[in-house]
């Protein structure tokens, strides 16, 4: 009898040690430091989740996870979202994470975006909202009304930066945060007063900055280029901005704007429509926005790339001087293209 009791105790001890190891030892089977996975809205059933965790190598023992998840009542509390597991996590910590809905935040990195379609795709890649739904939001003026923008000016809400959201955050809530950031940006460093002094609203400054952003990468030239467009605007001239033609054509691969391109029928064609285009043609950097706000008072009305191909521009206050600079650049460009052609 004593032997049977000792044997039973030994078996019980082995079982306890085994289950203690299964529950407390690292439960993952991936090699990375951590790994993320997404539980989708329509796939929160027990079988779907266990299959996902096994396929992603999140847990080694699906049966043990299942038993523990049942015991800890995970399935009535589980919510769709993005979760992250460390390589060293045990089953108890993984189950608690799911039961307590401890989701990992998604980093939304916004640099330069040119079109609503680009932004919709960015949302679709990072959140539960697909790109088609995001596009519906971005083109629906009723949806955009609370943010005081329309489908043309929607991108003026976006200040390029890195933002944190949960994977399941709806696009309306994403825009709430973007607008808060935008309001804080414009309220800082006297930006609203600077825009008013220049005779523009923040949305209009943003639109001018988007053109400047597409014109040059040279920070020191941005203020002068902004002054050209501001001077043209106030004189009632056509802005004549080549980047707006690329936007109108939706062809951002164009290296040179030809005369045939200038005939495109679009409100974004600033060679045919006076004033600013209906909205921005990209999301400009904060540096470019500030370059517009702090642009010097000049008499410049024209600019053209320097013939040394440095990326900088020559600026002119009259057309005769501009033509001289333009011919210098054209001659240098022709010589460069001829040299390149001969090498080929």
Secondary structure, 3 states (H helix, E strand, C coil): CHHHHHHHHHHHHHHHHHHHHHHHCECCCCCCCEEEEEECCCCCCHHHHHHHHHHCCCCCCHHHHHHHHHHCCCCCCCCCEEEEEECCCEHHHHHHHHHCCCCCEEEEECCCCCCHHHHHHHHHHHCCCCHHHHHHHHCCHHHHHHHCCCCCCHHHHCCCCEEEEECCCCHHHHHHHHHHHHHHHHHHHHHHHHHHHHCCCHHHHHHHHHHHHHHCCCHHHHHHHHHHHHHHHHCCCCCCCHHHHHHHHCCCCCCCCCHHHHHCCCCCCCCCCCCCCCCCCCCCCHHHHHHHHCCCCCCCCEEEECCCCCCCEEEECCHHHHHHHHHHHHHHHHHHHHHHHHHC
